[in-house]
Amino acid sequence: PDVEYEKLRRRVTTNIQEFWNYVHAEVQKVEKKLNVDSPELKKSLANLQSLANEHKQSLLSDIDQMKLTDGYEYWRHKEAKELSDLVQKRLHYLQNPDDCSTARKLVCRLNKGCGYGCQLHHLVYCFIMAYATERTMILKSKGWRYHKNGWEEVFQPISDTCTDSNGVTHASWPGQLNTQVITLPIIDSLNPRPPYLPLAIPADLAPRLMKLHGDPIVWWIGQFLKYLLRPTGDTRQMLENGIERLGFKRPIVGVHVRRTDKVGTEAAFHGIDEYMAAVDEYYAQIELTQSVDKKRVFLASDDPKVIDEARKRYPNYEIIGDPDVAKIAAVSTRYTDTSLYGIILDIHLLSLSDYLVCTFSSQVCRVAYEIMNTFYPDASGRFKSLDDIYYYGGQNAHNRQAVLPHKPKSHDEIQMNVGDLVGVAGNHWNGFSKGKNTRTSQTGLFPSFKVNDKVEIVDLPTYSNVK
Ligand code: GDP
């Protein structure tokens, strides 16, 4: 297909949703202002909401069908596989140098003081740095807080030939080009910061990625996770046990509810009804073209009470999830590290779901979304975040580019000319996003549909001897 066709098709999909977000939020605003004694007006507004929502679902469903019937589906699958195979081969090549004693190395310590999702992102950052500097990544994981004996008992070693961090010369980042062993700090302390940190994608793959995928950086991050998270036999057994014991079957919507320490510090509280409203929407839409035997939800949370609450309040759903499932799933494996197995299994099942509902402020859900994108040519539309847009902790600037001009209608909106770059802070999911116009330095709201994402492209090694 033509790249412009693919971009437009995805833009229409996103903006049908944005259009609905706008209408829905505006009608709600009007409803709040309404007098108690205007029942007729209330009723018309309720009807408007309900039929406009049906309109939206029908449009989204139609454009989905259009994708399935435009003749390019075969190409999408083939292209996704070829691109993934190429990147996986490059990573394998990078990680298995002919002579480890002379290889240039980048040492990454798995000791970032944070949760499992955050630590995976730390590893991915190290791996991107390794890829960009053509250095074999050496992982130091003994004493890992999630598994004392280290990474290699849980996932396959990241190298078959080179795990030794010795070398002739050592330095901390950035070192010299010819320093044999360089040690990386965490991304937050990295100095200098190279341009190839997320959200940048490699120039040699960019044209293909931008045609294939609605959010190429998510695809790119996903490929590093795909390599890193190849399970050992025990871990694979545990995942299979978990799928069977839970009765995990598609269609299914993955819901992640992050509570406990996160709420009030790094994220706001969201009631289960907010998540389930998004689940309802998903099922209503797919039911336009397929019959759903049982509406299933896989529910993962750090707060086990959420699962009971959801089962009580939503009896028409089959809600799958069990805080103790890791114990059951670990049976017949050598490691019974249930806190680690619990989070690995939860992320795995979230990523295997057809659609994700969660808060992108949580790294657990962002990781699940990244992994999900390794299972589809393009899963960039298969989520609903109740708070943040997708981001990568420690990322470089995230810009969007105006494709339509905007004249502010109120003091909290910003003016935009076509071509302006806007540093985007977030989507308010009401038709508007917030950002800073880099031309005028004005910060405020703008209609989300008037911009496109500006993909950052950087020159990186092309691994030309890997075919
Ligand atoms: P964030 O704090 O949500 O951004 O993600 P992190 O991964 O950095 O830290 C959260 C930690 O809380 C995880 O690593 C888990 O240990 C735990 N946790 C959060 N959500 C879940 C969940 O759904 N299931 C399980 N098993 N653990 C969770």
Boltz pocket constraint, residues with backbone or C-beta under 6 A from the ligand:
constraints:
  - pocket:
      binder: B
      contacts: [[A, 114], [A, 115], [A, 116], [A, 117], [A, 118], [A, 119], [A, 256], [A, 257], [A, 258], [A, 262], [A, 300], [A, 301], [A, 302], [A, 339], [A, 342], [A, 343], [A, 344], [A, 346], [A, 361], [A, 362], [A, 363], [A, 364]]
      max_distance: 6.0
